Amino acid sequence: MKIENDEKHLAVITPRLRLVALDDELAHLQRDDARAFFKALGAQYEVAWPPELQDGRFGEAEAQMLRLRPDNRGWYGWIFLMALYPNAPLRAVGAGRFFGPPDARGTLEIEYAMLPSFREQGLATEAVTGLVDWAFEQDGVHKIIARTLRHLYAPRRVLEKAGFEDYPPARFPDPDNPVIYYVRNKA
């Protein structure tokens, strides 16, 4: 993993992905002007953007937080970019986020979503691992949690491959609660 942090973007570079942290400008562009958003990222316009389970409130809430605290870049939204072959234009393949900076106990929550055509290729695991590794390099982060629905095996497997463990152990999940929590502690 390599980190690029300049006045324009904070990015985490993994073997196949460039994970770019949203700032106030990118968050607004994502919501208000998709073509300008992709141009600012240096990526090809994606008709299918954003991934499922993300909507305009996601971008607006982040934009407001980042406008108030620009130094919190990285603690909110991230865009996952990939070149499909050498020298190809970057494509937005997914997105993820933390729900803000670590709390007083050093805990964060993470979520992610991939565009359907980029699933089942190990990209989600690579992205989640990259974000988790970046977070654990930051001061005060000790634990990262994630949650998913019990019946969604692919997201559960992504979290497990990214080093998360079910918490509390979900061997006998509550039939009335379809959510399973995962945790990864700093090594």
TORTORSE-449363 format. One line per field, with one value per atom (N, C-alpha, C): atom name; x, y, z; residue number from 1. Coordinates in nm, 3 decimals, decimal comma. Example, Ala and Ser with C-alpha at 12.3 -4.5 7.8 and 13.67 -1.06 7.14 Angstrom:
<rs>
at (N | CA | C | N | CA | C)
c1 (1,319 | 1,230 | 1,320 | 1,285 | 1,367 | 1,290)
c2 (-0,569 | -0,450 | -0,330 | -0,225 | -0,106 | 0,003)
c3 (0,780 | 0,780 | 0,780 | 0,708 | 0,714 | 0,787)
i (1 | 1 | 1 | 2 | 2 | 2)
</rs>
This chain:
<rs>
at (N | CA | C | N | CA | C | N | CA | C | N | CA | C | N | CA | C | N | CA | C | N | CA | C | N | CA | C | N | CA | C | N | CA | C | N | CA | C | N | CA | C | N | CA | C | N | CA | C | N | CA | C | N | CA | C | N | CA | C | N | CA | C | N | CA | C | N | CA | C | N | CA | C | N | CA | C | N | CA | C | N | CA | C | N | CA | C | N | CA | C | N | CA | C | N | CA | C | N | CA | C | N | CA | C | N | CA | C | N | CA | C | N | CA | C | N | CA | C | N | CA | C | N | CA | C | N | CA | C | N | CA | C | N | CA | C | N | CA | C | N | CA | C | N | CA | C | N | CA | C | N | CA | C | N | CA | C | N | CA | C | N | CA | C | N | CA | C | N | CA | C | N | CA | C | N | CA | C | N | CA | C | N | CA | C | N | CA | C | N | CA | C | N | CA | C | N | CA | C | N | CA | C | N | CA | C | N | CA | C | N | CA | C | N | CA | C | N | CA | C | N | CA | C | N | CA | C | N | CA | C | N | CA | C | N | CA | C | N | CA | C | N | CA | C | N | CA | C | N | CA | C | N | CA | C | N | CA | C | N | CA | C | N | CA | C | N | CA | C | N | CA | C | N | CA | C | N | CA | C | N | CA | C | N | CA | C | N | CA | C | N | CA | C | N | CA | C | N | CA | C | N | CA | C | N | CA | C | N | CA | C | N | CA | C | N | CA | C | N | CA | C | N | CA | C | N | CA | C | N | CA | C | N | CA | C | N | CA | C | N | CA | C | N | CA | C | N | CA | C | N | CA | C | N | CA | C | N | CA | C | N | CA | C | N | CA | C | N | CA | C | N | CA | C | N | CA | C | N | CA | C | N | CA | C | N | CA | C | N | CA | C | N | CA | C | N | CA | C | N | CA | C | N | CA | C | N | CA | C | N | CA | C | N | CA | C | N | CA | C | N | CA | C | N | CA | C | N | CA | C | N | CA | C | N | CA | C | N | CA | C | N | CA | C | N | CA | C | N | CA | C | N | CA | C | N | CA | C | N | CA | C | N | CA | C | N | CA | C | N | CA | C | N | CA | C | N | CA | C | N | CA | C | N | CA | C | N | CA | C | N | CA | C | N | CA | C | N | CA | C | N | CA | C | N | CA | C | N | CA | C | N | CA | C | N | CA | C | N | CA | C | N | CA | C | N | CA | C | N | CA | C | N | CA | C | N | CA | C | N | CA | C | N | CA | C | N | CA | C | N | CA | C | N | CA | C | N | CA | C | N | CA | C | N | CA | C | N | CA | C | N | CA | C | N | CA | C | N | CA | C | N | CA | C | N | CA | C | N | CA | C | N | CA | C | N | CA | C | N | CA | C | N | CA | C | N | CA | C | N | CA | C | N | CA | C | N | CA | C | N | CA | C | N | CA | C | N | CA | C | N | CA | C | N | CA | C | N | CA | C | N | CA | C | N | CA | C | N | CA | C | N | CA | C)
c1 (0,084 | 0,000 | 0,088 | 0,051 | 0,120 | 0,017 | 0,059 | -0,032 | 0,019 | -0,070 | -0,041 | -0,130 | -0,070 | -0,146 | -0,089 | -0,160 | -0,117 | -0,234 | -0,215 | -0,322 | -0,446 | -0,432 | -0,546 | -0,623 | -0,555 | -0,623 | -0,542 | -0,616 | -0,559 | -0,595 | -0,496 | -0,522 | -0,441 | -0,501 | -0,435 | -0,421 | -0,300 | -0,273 | -0,251 | -0,333 | -0,320 | -0,274 | -0,250 | -0,201 | -0,286 | -0,420 | -0,504 | -0,588 | -0,593 | -0,686 | -0,618 | -0,687 | -0,653 | -0,777 | -0,764 | -0,874 | -0,859 | -0,953 | -0,943 | -1,045 | -0,996 | -1,083 | -1,159 | -1,289 | -1,367 | -1,326 | -1,323 | -1,313 | -1,444 | -1,455 | -1,578 | -1,615 | -1,518 | -1,545 | -1,593 | -1,522 | -1,561 | -1,699 | -1,726 | -1,857 | -1,969 | -1,949 | -2,050 | -2,064 | -1,952 | -1,957 | -2,028 | -2,002 | -2,066 | -2,218 | -2,265 | -2,409 | -2,466 | -2,392 | -2,449 | -2,408 | -2,292 | -2,242 | -2,153 | -2,217 | -2,145 | -2,028 | -2,048 | -1,939 | -1,819 | -1,844 | -1,734 | -1,670 | -1,749 | -1,697 | -1,593 | -1,630 | -1,537 | -1,416 | -1,436 | -1,323 | -1,226 | -1,278 | -1,192 | -1,114 | -1,173 | -1,104 | -1,005 | -1,013 | -0,931 | -0,981 | -1,113 | -1,173 | -1,278 | -1,305 | -1,409 | -1,546 | -1,637 | -1,773 | -1,842 | -1,909 | -1,979 | -2,129 | -2,200 | -2,345 | -2,412 | -2,361 | -2,424 | -2,390 | -2,324 | -2,283 | -2,402 | -2,416 | -2,331 | -2,369 | -2,284 | -2,318 | -2,449 | -2,509 | -2,632 | -2,612 | -2,722 | -2,728 | -2,663 | -2,628 | -2,578 | -2,672 | -2,692 | -2,782 | -2,729 | -2,806 | -2,763 | -2,735 | -2,807 | -2,782 | -2,641 | -2,590 | -2,454 | -2,355 | -2,362 | -2,271 | -2,293 | -2,418 | -2,446 | -2,395 | -2,420 | -2,373 | -2,221 | -2,154 | -2,008 | -1,960 | -2,023 | -1,983 | -1,993 | -2,102 | -2,118 | -2,010 | -1,982 | -1,878 | -1,741 | -1,712 | -1,580 | -1,566 | -1,676 | -1,672 | -1,638 | -1,697 | -1,671 | -1,533 | -1,488 | -1,360 | -1,281 | -1,219 | -1,146 | -1,032 | -0,983 | -0,876 | -0,926 | -1,056 | -1,113 | -1,122 | -1,057 | -1,055 | -1,001 | -1,070 | -1,033 | -1,125 | -1,191 | -1,280 | -1,423 | -1,446 | -1,580 | -1,571 | -1,610 | -1,621 | -1,492 | -1,487 | -1,376 | -1,433 | -1,366 | -1,403 | -1,295 | -1,336 | -1,242 | -1,227 | -1,106 | -1,077 | -0,985 | -0,999 | -0,915 | -0,899 | -0,778 | -0,754 | -0,773 | -0,857 | -0,889 | -0,773 | -0,683 | -0,563 | -0,460 | -0,332 | -0,230 | -0,264 | -0,244 | -0,268 | -0,415 | -0,506 | -0,649 | -0,694 | -0,804 | -0,858 | -0,906 | -0,899 | -0,948 | -1,100 | -1,149 | -1,293 | -1,328 | -1,441 | -1,491 | -1,561 | -1,512 | -1,564 | -1,642 | -1,627 | -1,696 | -1,670 | -1,726 | -1,710 | -1,718 | -1,662 | -1,668 | -1,661 | -1,677 | -1,666 | -1,649 | -1,592 | -1,598 | -1,709 | -1,766 | -1,874 | -1,819 | -1,708 | -1,647 | -1,520 | -1,451 | -1,326 | -1,349 | -1,240 | -1,256 | -1,320 | -1,400 | -1,461 | -1,358 | -1,402 | -1,310 | -1,238 | -1,296 | -1,232 | -1,145 | -1,138 | -1,058 | -1,127 | -1,262 | -1,340 | -1,398 | -1,396 | -1,454 | -1,553 | -1,644 | -1,726 | -1,701 | -1,695 | -1,669 | -1,783 | -1,807 | -1,898 | -1,843 | -1,892 | -1,847 | -1,957 | -1,946 | -2,037 | -1,961 | -1,988 | -1,924 | -2,030 | -1,991 | -2,079 | -2,092 | -2,209 | -2,230 | -2,127 | -2,086 | -1,993 | -1,852 | -1,825 | -1,691 | -1,690 | -1,795 | -1,802 | -1,736 | -1,706 | -1,651 | -1,517 | -1,436 | -1,303 | -1,196 | -1,237 | -1,143 | -1,120 | -1,187 | -1,165 | -1,219 | -1,333 | -1,390 | -1,298 | -1,246 | -1,152 | -1,028 | -0,976 | -0,857 | -0,885 | -1,002 | -1,038 | -1,056 | -1,133 | -1,156 | -1,023 | -0,940 | -0,809 | -0,726 | -0,726 | -0,652 | -0,701 | -0,832 | -0,886 | -0,857 | -0,871 | -0,843 | -0,696 | -0,607 | -0,464 | -0,434 | -0,494 | -0,475 | -0,524 | -0,644 | -0,701 | -0,613 | -0,560 | -0,478 | -0,344 | -0,305 | -0,183 | -0,209 | -0,336 | -0,371 | -0,372 | -0,338 | -0,336 | -0,475 | -0,479 | -0,601 | -0,698 | -0,664 | -0,754 | -0,711 | -0,804 | -0,774 | -0,864 | -0,985 | -1,080 | -1,168 | -1,199 | -1,290 | -1,401 | -1,523 | -1,638 | -1,706 | -1,779 | -1,859 | -1,982 | -2,084 | -2,204 | -2,261 | -2,328 | -2,395 | -2,514 | -2,597 | -2,711 | -2,665 | -2,722 | -2,682 | -2,689 | -2,789 | -2,807 | -2,717 | -2,641 | -2,551 | -2,412 | -2,392 | -2,267 | -2,146 | -2,162 | -2,046 | -1,987 | -2,067 | -2,009 | -1,948 | -2,009 | -1,952 | -1,815 | -1,803 | -1,675 | -1,570 | -1,609 | -1,515 | -1,458 | -1,545 | -1,497 | -1,405 | -1,440 | -1,355 | -1,218 | -1,215 | -1,087 | -1,006 | -1,073 | -1,003 | -0,962 | -0,975 | -0,925 | -1,025 | -1,152 | -1,255 | -1,304 | -1,350 | -1,411 | -1,552 | -1,643 | -1,778 | -1,774 | -1,859 | -1,857 | -1,997 | -2,056 | -2,013 | -2,023 | -1,956 | -1,957 | -2,099 | -2,115 | -2,248 | -2,280 | -2,222 | -2,249 | -2,397 | -2,460 | -2,602 | -2,670 | -2,681 | -2,736 | -2,881 | -2,918 | -3,054 | -3,146 | -3,245 | -3,332 | -3,414 | -3,430 | -3,506 | -3,419 | -3,288 | -3,198 | -3,115 | -3,144 | -3,073 | -2,933 | -2,888 | -2,759 | -2,651 | -2,536 | -2,419 | -2,311 | -2,248 | -2,141 | -2,007 | -1,911 | -1,773 | -1,681 | -1,566 | -1,468 | -1,328 | -1,244 | -1,102 | -1,027 | -0,944 | -0,863 | -0,726 | -0,669 | -0,534 | -0,437 | -0,350 | -0,255 | -0,151)
c2 (-0,117 | 0,000 | 0,124 | 0,219 | 0,347 | 0,457 | 0,563 | 0,674 | 0,798 | 0,864 | 0,992 | 1,096 | 1,200 | 1,303 | 1,438 | 1,505 | 1,637 | 1,733 | 1,856 | 1,955 | 1,920 | 1,836 | 1,802 | 1,680 | 1,570 | 1,447 | 1,369 | 1,294 | 1,190 | 1,060 | 0,978 | 0,852 | 0,740 | 0,622 | 0,500 | 0,416 | 0,371 | 0,293 | 0,148 | 0,059 | -0,085 | -0,146 | -0,276 | -0,333 | -0,302 | -0,299 | -0,274 | -0,149 | -0,085 | 0,024 | 0,153 | 0,260 | 0,392 | 0,433 | 0,443 | 0,478 | 0,626 | 0,708 | 0,853 | 0,900 | 0,973 | 1,027 | 1,148 | 1,152 | 1,269 | 1,388 | 1,503 | 1,628 | 1,703 | 1,824 | 1,902 | 1,919 | 1,953 | 1,975 | 1,846 | 1,736 | 1,610 | 1,564 | 1,581 | 1,540 | 1,619 | 1,750 | 1,832 | 1,794 | 1,775 | 1,738 | 1,604 | 1,509 | 1,378 | 1,393 | 1,481 | 1,502 | 1,590 | 1,695 | 1,798 | 1,791 | 1,734 | 1,739 | 1,617 | 1,507 | 1,380 | 1,390 | 1,457 | 1,466 | 1,541 | 1,650 | 1,724 | 1,642 | 1,562 | 1,475 | 1,378 | 1,309 | 1,213 | 1,283 | 1,400 | 1,476 | 1,514 | 1,559 | 1,596 | 1,476 | 1,358 | 1,235 | 1,185 | 1,240 | 1,189 | 1,055 | 1,035 | 0,905 | 0,920 | 0,810 | 0,801 | 0,817 | 0,885 | 0,902 | 0,765 | 0,740 | 0,613 | 0,638 | 0,587 | 0,604 | 0,538 | 0,426 | 0,349 | 0,402 | 0,516 | 0,569 | 0,635 | 0,625 | 0,561 | 0,415 | 0,341 | 0,202 | 0,194 | 0,077 | 0,055 | 0,095 | 0,132 | 0,165 | 0,299 | 0,378 | 0,512 | 0,609 | 0,723 | 0,821 | 0,961 | 1,061 | 1,200 | 1,242 | 1,183 | 1,220 | 1,183 | 1,073 | 1,028 | 1,139 | 1,193 | 1,298 | 1,429 | 1,466 | 1,592 | 1,592 | 1,486 | 1,479 | 1,489 | 1,418 | 1,425 | 1,564 | 1,625 | 1,759 | 1,857 | 1,849 | 1,939 | 1,917 | 1,790 | 1,762 | 1,807 | 1,783 | 1,820 | 1,970 | 2,040 | 2,185 | 2,243 | 2,184 | 2,231 | 2,191 | 2,072 | 2,019 | 1,957 | 2,038 | 1,982 | 1,889 | 1,903 | 1,815 | 1,673 | 1,651 | 1,517 | 1,439 | 1,489 | 1,416 | 1,276 | 1,176 | 1,037 | 0,967 | 1,045 | 0,984 | 0,973 | 1,006 | 0,995 | 0,913 | 0,967 | 0,888 | 0,866 | 0,753 | 0,715 | 0,661 | 0,689 | 0,637 | 0,538 | 0,421 | 0,318 | 0,328 | 0,356 | 0,371 | 0,259 | 0,221 | 0,115 | 0,136 | 0,110 | 0,104 | -0,042 | -0,067 | -0,205 | -0,274 | -0,197 | -0,250 | -0,138 | -0,167 | -0,062 | 0,054 | 0,175 | 0,300 | 0,325 | 0,248 | 0,272 | 0,385 | 0,452 | 0,553 | 0,487 | 0,563 | 0,511 | 0,497 | 0,393 | 0,368 | 0,367 | 0,425 | 0,416 | 0,281 | 0,199 | 0,063 | 0,042 | 0,134 | 0,120 | 0,239 | 0,234 | 0,342 | 0,283 | 0,355 | 0,313 | 0,436 | 0,413 | 0,525 | 0,475 | 0,565 | 0,554 | 0,649 | 0,625 | 0,710 | 0,821 | 0,879 | 0,988 | 0,942 | 1,037 | 1,006 | 0,905 | 0,846 | 0,748 | 0,812 | 0,732 | 0,782 | 0,782 | 0,815 | 0,827 | 0,697 | 0,583 | 0,454 | 0,409 | 0,492 | 0,456 | 0,363 | 0,368 | 0,279 | 0,354 | 0,288 | 0,338 | 0,236 | 0,282 | 0,189 | 0,213 | 0,105 | 0,112 | 0,045 | 0,095 | 0,028 | 0,047 | -0,035 | -0,026 | -0,076 | -0,041 | -0,090 | -0,092 | -0,192 | -0,206 | -0,197 | -0,141 | -0,150 | -0,297 | -0,341 | -0,484 | -0,547 | -0,476 | -0,536 | -0,553 | -0,503 | -0,517 | -0,604 | -0,681 | -0,772 | -0,905 | -0,982 | -1,118 | -1,121 | -1,017 | -1,011 | -0,984 | -0,982 | -0,952 | -0,804 | -0,719 | -0,575 | -0,518 | -0,567 | -0,518 | -0,553 | -0,673 | -0,712 | -0,624 | -0,599 | -0,514 | -0,372 | -0,319 | -0,183 | -0,174 | -0,267 | -0,265 | -0,281 | -0,371 | -0,390 | -0,262 | -0,197 | -0,072 | 0,036 | 0,051 | 0,153 | 0,121 | -0,007 | -0,048 | -0,026 | -0,063 | -0,042 | 0,107 | 0,191 | 0,336 | 0,384 | 0,341 | 0,386 | 0,347 | 0,225 | 0,181 | 0,255 | 0,319 | 0,402 | 0,540 | 0,575 | 0,705 | 0,696 | 0,805 | 0,810 | 0,784 | 0,707 | 0,688 | 0,583 | 0,511 | 0,407 | 0,272 | 0,204 | 0,074 | -0,039 | -0,002 | -0,105 | -0,050 | -0,138 | -0,101 | -0,205 | -0,156 | -0,247 | -0,232 | -0,335 | -0,336 | -0,420 | -0,400 | -0,483 | -0,513 | -0,624 | -0,665 | -0,752 | -0,775 | -0,863 | -1,008 | -1,087 | -1,227 | -1,305 | -1,279 | -1,358 | -1,315 | -1,208 | -1,161 | -1,222 | -1,338 | -1,412 | -1,344 | -1,282 | -1,218 | -1,106 | -1,012 | -0,910 | -0,967 | -1,070 | -1,134 | -1,191 | -1,254 | -1,313 | -1,205 | -1,093 | -0,981 | -0,938 | -0,919 | -0,876 | -0,980 | -1,106 | -1,212 | -1,214 | -1,201 | -1,201 | -1,076 | -0,967 | -0,844 | -0,845 | -0,961 | -0,976 | -0,949 | -0,931 | -0,908 | -1,042 | -1,038 | -1,155 | -1,118 | -1,216 | -1,185 | -1,151 | -1,053 | -1,003 | -0,957 | -1,006 | -1,127 | -1,245 | -1,352 | -1,464 | -1,498 | -1,508 | -1,527 | -1,673 | -1,763 | -1,903 | -1,936 | -1,867 | -1,885 | -1,747 | -1,691 | -1,556 | -1,549 | -1,435 | -1,408 | -1,409 | -1,498 | -1,505 | -1,378 | -1,295 | -1,171 | -1,053 | -1,072 | -0,965 | -1,011 | -0,959 | -1,008 | -0,949 | -0,863 | -0,797 | -0,874 | -0,890 | -0,951 | -0,843 | -0,832 | -0,735 | -0,805 | -0,733 | -0,780 | -0,679 | -0,724 | -0,635 | -0,675 | -0,576 | -0,599 | -0,506 | -0,565 | -0,488 | -0,460 | -0,350 | -0,315 | -0,419 | -0,464 | -0,570 | -0,518)
c3 (0,000 | 0,000 | 0,000 | -0,082 | -0,090 | -0,065 | 0,002 | 0,030 | -0,042 | -0,114 | -0,177 | -0,109 | -0,054 | 0,014 | -0,028 | -0,117 | -0,160 | -0,145 | -0,191 | -0,175 | -0,257 | -0,357 | -0,442 | -0,389 | -0,360 | -0,320 | -0,217 | -0,135 | -0,050 | -0,118 | -0,148 | -0,218 | -0,155 | -0,149 | -0,109 | -0,236 | -0,263 | -0,383 | -0,343 | -0,397 | -0,375 | -0,507 | -0,514 | -0,640 | -0,763 | -0,749 | -0,867 | -0,857 | -0,742 | -0,719 | -0,673 | -0,701 | -0,645 | -0,566 | -0,435 | -0,346 | -0,314 | -0,355 | -0,341 | -0,237 | -0,137 | -0,032 | -0,086 | -0,057 | -0,094 | -0,008 | -0,072 | 0,001 | -0,025 | 0,028 | 0,013 | -0,135 | -0,218 | -0,361 | -0,429 | -0,409 | -0,472 | -0,424 | -0,296 | -0,244 | -0,310 | -0,327 | -0,395 | -0,542 | -0,608 | -0,750 | -0,769 | -0,682 | -0,695 | -0,692 | -0,608 | -0,594 | -0,706 | -0,746 | -0,834 | -0,980 | -1,011 | -1,149 | -1,174 | -1,213 | -1,227 | -1,325 | -1,438 | -1,535 | -1,478 | -1,407 | -1,343 | -1,232 | -1,163 | -1,057 | -1,114 | -1,222 | -1,281 | -1,342 | -1,400 | -1,455 | -1,343 | -1,229 | -1,115 | -1,062 | -1,074 | -1,031 | -1,137 | -1,257 | -1,367 | -1,416 | -1,408 | -1,442 | -1,551 | -1,614 | -1,717 | -1,652 | -1,721 | -1,672 | -1,662 | -1,549 | -1,525 | -1,520 | -1,618 | -1,624 | -1,504 | -1,458 | -1,349 | -1,210 | -1,200 | -1,070 | -1,002 | -0,872 | -0,772 | -0,751 | -0,676 | -0,645 | -0,566 | -0,567 | -0,491 | -0,345 | -0,284 | -0,141 | -0,109 | -0,210 | -0,185 | -0,255 | -0,194 | -0,254 | -0,229 | -0,264 | -0,250 | -0,107 | -0,011 | 0,129 | 0,170 | 0,116 | 0,145 | 0,111 | -0,008 | -0,051 | 0,023 | 0,048 | 0,115 | 0,259 | 0,332 | 0,470 | 0,475 | 0,386 | 0,383 | 0,346 | 0,247 | 0,204 | 0,320 | 0,396 | 0,510 | 0,615 | 0,647 | 0,747 | 0,699 | 0,573 | 0,520 | 0,502 | 0,479 | 0,471 | 0,608 | 0,713 | 0,849 | 0,900 | 0,861 | 0,910 | 0,794 | 0,708 | 0,593 | 0,634 | 0,756 | 0,804 | 0,830 | 0,821 | 0,838 | 0,707 | 0,603 | 0,476 | 0,502 | 0,452 | 0,475 | 0,574 | 0,660 | 0,759 | 0,709 | 0,585 | 0,528 | 0,399 | 0,286 | 0,164 | 0,089 | 0,019 | -0,068 | -0,198 | -0,307 | -0,438 | -0,480 | -0,529 | -0,573 | -0,725 | -0,771 | -0,913 | -0,960 | -1,088 | -1,143 | -1,293 | -1,342 | -1,486 | -1,527 | -1,626 | -1,664 | -1,734 | -1,793 | -1,857 | -1,857 | -1,879 | -1,874 | -1,967 | -1,917 | -1,989 | -2,024 | -1,967 | -1,988 | -1,895 | -1,930 | -1,839 | -1,709 | -1,601 | -1,474 | -1,480 | -1,412 | -1,400 | -1,251 | -1,216 | -1,079 | -1,066 | -0,975 | -0,961 | -0,831 | -0,737 | -0,609 | -0,521 | -0,403 | -0,306 | -0,166 | -0,073 | 0,067 | 0,155 | 0,283 | 0,375 | 0,518 | 0,595 | 0,740 | 0,783 | 0,900 | 0,950 | 1,037 | 0,997 | 1,071 | 1,140 | 1,204 | 1,274 | 1,386 | 1,438 | 1,547 | 1,670 | 1,740 | 1,863 | 1,977 | 2,096 | 2,210 | 2,243 | 2,204 | 2,229 | 2,112 | 2,006 | 1,890 | 1,794 | 1,791 | 1,707 | 1,587 | 1,472 | 1,348 | 1,296 | 1,209 | 1,134 | 0,986 | 0,908 | 0,765 | 0,689 | 0,567 | 0,474 | 0,334 | 0,241 | 0,102 | 0,010 | -0,117 | -0,221 | -0,353 | -0,433 | -0,564 | -0,674 | -0,788 | -0,904 | -0,942 | -0,984 | -1,012 | -1,106 | -1,209 | -1,306 | -1,252 | -1,131 | -1,074 | -0,948 | -0,929 | -0,814 | -0,849 | -0,746 | -0,759 | -0,831 | -0,810 | -0,869 | -0,763 | -0,636 | -0,528 | -0,508 | -0,584 | -0,573 | -0,443 | -0,398 | -0,272 | -0,156 | -0,154 | -0,048 | -0,051 | -0,171 | -0,185 | -0,137 | -0,171 | -0,130 | 0,021 | 0,078 | 0,223 | 0,297 | 0,253 | 0,317 | 0,309 | 0,193 | 0,178 | 0,272 | 0,284 | 0,374 | 0,520 | 0,556 | 0,694 | 0,727 | 0,636 | 0,659 | 0,676 | 0,592 | 0,604 | 0,741 | 0,781 | 0,908 | 1,026 | 1,025 | 1,137 | 1,143 | 1,036 | 1,039 | 1,100 | 1,119 | 1,176 | 1,328 | 1,393 | 1,539 | 1,597 | 1,703 | 1,779 | 1,728 | 1,622 | 1,570 | 1,626 | 1,695 | 1,756 | 1,707 | 1,660 | 1,621 | 1,510 | 1,413 | 1,304 | 1,300 | 1,295 | 1,288 | 1,152 | 1,116 | 0,994 | 1,022 | 0,943 | 0,959 | 0,823 | 0,815 | 0,692 | 0,728 | 0,632 | 0,654 | 0,651 | 0,739 | 0,755 | 0,624 | 0,540 | 0,419 | 0,304 | 0,320 | 0,213 | 0,232 | 0,171 | 0,192 | 0,129 | 0,014 | -0,051 | 0,034 | 0,087 | 0,174 | 0,301 | 0,354 | 0,474 | 0,440 | 0,324 | 0,283 | 0,259 | 0,200 | 0,181 | 0,316 | 0,414 | 0,546 | 0,608 | 0,596 | 0,653 | 0,585 | 0,451 | 0,380 | 0,412 | 0,454 | 0,491 | 0,638 | 0,704 | 0,840 | 0,950 | 0,916 | 1,017 | 1,071 | 1,197 | 1,260 | 1,304 | 1,303 | 1,348 | 1,496 | 1,534 | 1,670 | 1,708 | 1,812 | 1,880 | 1,784 | 1,816 | 1,722 | 1,675 | 1,545 | 1,486 | 1,460 | 1,536 | 1,512 | 1,533 | 1,628 | 1,655 | 1,650 | 1,528 | 1,517 | 1,563 | 1,609 | 1,654 | 1,531 | 1,527 | 1,409 | 1,387 | 1,490 | 1,476 | 1,432 | 1,428 | 1,388 | 1,269 | 1,150 | 1,031 | 1,013 | 1,105 | 1,091 | 1,166 | 1,100 | 1,163 | 1,171 | 1,287 | 1,307 | 1,294 | 1,241 | 1,227 | 1,291 | 1,337 | 1,399 | 1,354 | 1,341 | 1,319 | 1,413 | 1,497 | 1,592 | 1,533 | 1,576 | 1,533 | 1,586 | 1,501 | 1,541 | 1,638)
i (1 | 1 | 1 | 2 | 2 | 2 | 3 | 3 | 3 | 4 | 4 | 4 | 5 | 5 | 5 | 6 | 6 | 6 | 7 | 7 | 7 | 8 | 8 | 8 | 9 | 9 | 9 | 10 | 10 | 10 | 11 | 11 | 11 | 12 | 12 | 12 | 13 | 13 | 13 | 14 | 14 | 14 | 15 | 15 | 15 | 16 | 16 | 16 | 17 | 17 | 17 | 18 | 18 | 18 | 19 | 19 | 19 | 20 | 20 | 20 | 21 | 21 | 21 | 22 | 22 | 22 | 23 | 23 | 23 | 24 | 24 | 24 | 25 | 25 | 25 | 26 | 26 | 26 | 27 | 27 | 27 | 28 | 28 | 28 | 29 | 29 | 29 | 30 | 30 | 30 | 31 | 31 | 31 | 32 | 32 | 32 | 33 | 33 | 33 | 34 | 34 | 34 | 35 | 35 | 35 | 36 | 36 | 36 | 37 | 37 | 37 | 38 | 38 | 38 | 39 | 39 | 39 | 40 | 40 | 40 | 41 | 41 | 41 | 42 | 42 | 42 | 43 | 43 | 43 | 44 | 44 | 44 | 45 | 45 | 45 | 46 | 46 | 46 | 47 | 47 | 47 | 48 | 48 | 48 | 49 | 49 | 49 | 50 | 50 | 50 | 51 | 51 | 51 | 52 | 52 | 52 | 53 | 53 | 53 | 54 | 54 | 54 | 55 | 55 | 55 | 56 | 56 | 56 | 57 | 57 | 57 | 58 | 58 | 58 | 59 | 59 | 59 | 60 | 60 | 60 | 61 | 61 | 61 | 62 | 62 | 62 | 63 | 63 | 63 | 64 | 64 | 64 | 65 | 65 | 65 | 66 | 66 | 66 | 67 | 67 | 67 | 68 | 68 | 68 | 69 | 69 | 69 | 70 | 70 | 70 | 71 | 71 | 71 | 72 | 72 | 72 | 73 | 73 | 73 | 74 | 74 | 74 | 75 | 75 | 75 | 76 | 76 | 76 | 77 | 77 | 77 | 78 | 78 | 78 | 79 | 79 | 79 | 80 | 80 | 80 | 81 | 81 | 81 | 82 | 82 | 82 | 83 | 83 | 83 | 84 | 84 | 84 | 85 | 85 | 85 | 86 | 86 | 86 | 87 | 87 | 87 | 88 | 88 | 88 | 89 | 89 | 89 | 90 | 90 | 90 | 91 | 91 | 91 | 92 | 92 | 92 | 93 | 93 | 93 | 94 | 94 | 94 | 95 | 95 | 95 | 96 | 96 | 96 | 97 | 97 | 97 | 98 | 98 | 98 | 99 | 99 | 99 | 100 | 100 | 100 | 101 | 101 | 101 | 102 | 102 | 102 | 103 | 103 | 103 | 104 | 104 | 104 | 105 | 105 | 105 | 106 | 106 | 106 | 107 | 107 | 107 | 108 | 108 | 108 | 109 | 109 | 109 | 110 | 110 | 110 | 111 | 111 | 111 | 112 | 112 | 112 | 113 | 113 | 113 | 114 | 114 | 114 | 115 | 115 | 115 | 116 | 116 | 116 | 117 | 117 | 117 | 118 | 118 | 118 | 119 | 119 | 119 | 120 | 120 | 120 | 121 | 121 | 121 | 122 | 122 | 122 | 123 | 123 | 123 | 124 | 124 | 124 | 125 | 125 | 125 | 126 | 126 | 126 | 127 | 127 | 127 | 128 | 128 | 128 | 129 | 129 | 129 | 130 | 130 | 130 | 131 | 131 | 131 | 132 | 132 | 132 | 133 | 133 | 133 | 134 | 134 | 134 | 135 | 135 | 135 | 136 | 136 | 136 | 137 | 137 | 137 | 138 | 138 | 138 | 139 | 139 | 139 | 140 | 140 | 140 | 141 | 141 | 141 | 142 | 142 | 142 | 143 | 143 | 143 | 144 | 144 | 144 | 145 | 145 | 145 | 146 | 146 | 146 | 147 | 147 | 147 | 148 | 148 | 148 | 149 | 149 | 149 | 150 | 150 | 150 | 151 | 151 | 151 | 152 | 152 | 152 | 153 | 153 | 153 | 154 | 154 | 154 | 155 | 155 | 155 | 156 | 156 | 156 | 157 | 157 | 157 | 158 | 158 | 158 | 159 | 159 | 159 | 160 | 160 | 160 | 161 | 161 | 161 | 162 | 162 | 162 | 163 | 163 | 163 | 164 | 164 | 164 | 165 | 165 | 165 | 166 | 166 | 166 | 167 | 167 | 167 | 168 | 168 | 168 | 169 | 169 | 169 | 170 | 170 | 170 | 171 | 171 | 171 | 172 | 172 | 172 | 173 | 173 | 173 | 174 | 174 | 174 | 175 | 175 | 175 | 176 | 176 | 176 | 177 | 177 | 177 | 178 | 178 | 178 | 179 | 179 | 179 | 180 | 180 | 180 | 181 | 181 | 181 | 182 | 182 | 182 | 183 | 183 | 183 | 184 | 184 | 184 | 185 | 185 | 185 | 186 | 186 | 186 | 187 | 187 | 187)
</rs>
